[in-house]
Amino acid sequence: MAKFSLPQEYINFSKNDEELDSVTVEYEVDPIDEKFIRNLKAQKNLDVTADELEVAMDRLEKMQGRPAEIIPYSVMKGVLTDALPPSTPDMLKKNIYVHWVDRRTLERGGKPFLRFLQPPPDLNDQNPAVAFRQRDDFPLTSGRSRQYRQNTYENYKRLVALRLAFELSSISAKFKTPSRFCLILWFPNVGPTSTGCGRSWKRFILVRR
């Protein structure tokens, strides 16, 4: 395993979305792709690594986009040439293209593999397992208005009090004997006060007989 050395400066990355598409790979190989790689080696003596196939499939998907009509190989050949190493033979590029077309048309029904290219789920679909729904597109039922949660200081204090109540409840539950005990907690409450002090302390005392 390679050792990681902490850099002296922060990593600066200022590429836009179009530039990121050319350097990021969102496609991941699956067992079908792994079987395709093995068959290429065994049947046609063509070598391609899983990483190279991921880059090639990713570039084909992004070039194709959402349209169902497949772009011909004459256009996609240039995409594969840029995605794969310079020594990649044309026969391997053609096989990767056919593999991608078969999977997208026969397996996916023309739908993209990449998630950001897929259409949103049907709003009338009641299946709770459907993810990535756009919550603003769903109508509110029973005339209720949407409640937006705000990260305010008042909400913060409520959460602090709720956490303290849970802590006290869990501690008191450990005492099974009727003996008397006293619990003193010093709890920091960060925030401005009327005296200008940046930190105030509250003491909570719990007495149980």
C-alpha positions, 0 to 999 in steps of 0.5 A: 500500500502506498504511503500518503504524505500530507501536502503543504498546501490545499488542493485547488480545483477550479474546473467547470462542469464541462471540464470535469466531464473530461477528467471524471469517470462515473461509470463503474464496471459490473459482472457483465463487463468483467465477463466481456473483458475475459471473453475478449482475452480468451476468444479474440486475444484483445486486452483491456483493463477494467479501468480502461473499459470504465473510461471508454464506457463513460465517454460513450455515455456522455457523448450519447447523452439522453437521446435513444437513437445511438450515435454511429461508430464512425463518430464514436471511434474518435471518442474511443481514440481519445479515451483509450491508450494510443496503442489500442487497436481498432478491433478493440475499439469496435468491440467495446462500441458493440458491447456498449450498444448491446447493453444500452439497447437490449439491457437498458432499453435505450436508457442511459447508464449514468444517473445524471442522464436518466429521467426523473421517476414518475411522480405518480409512482407510489413505490417508496423504494424509488429514490432521487425524487424531486420533493418540490414537484410533489403536491402537498396533501390535506392543504398543509403548507411546507415547513422549512427548517432553519438553522437558527440559534433558537433551534440550536438551543432546543436541540441542546436541551433535547440532547441533555434530556436524553443524557439525563434519562440514560444516566438515571436509567442505570441506577436501579437501587433506591439510593439517593444520587446527585448528578451535576453537569456542566454544560457549555452554551456557546453564544453572545450574552447580555454581558458581552461574554462569549461563553456562559455556563449552566449547571444542571442538578438532578436529585433522585431518591 
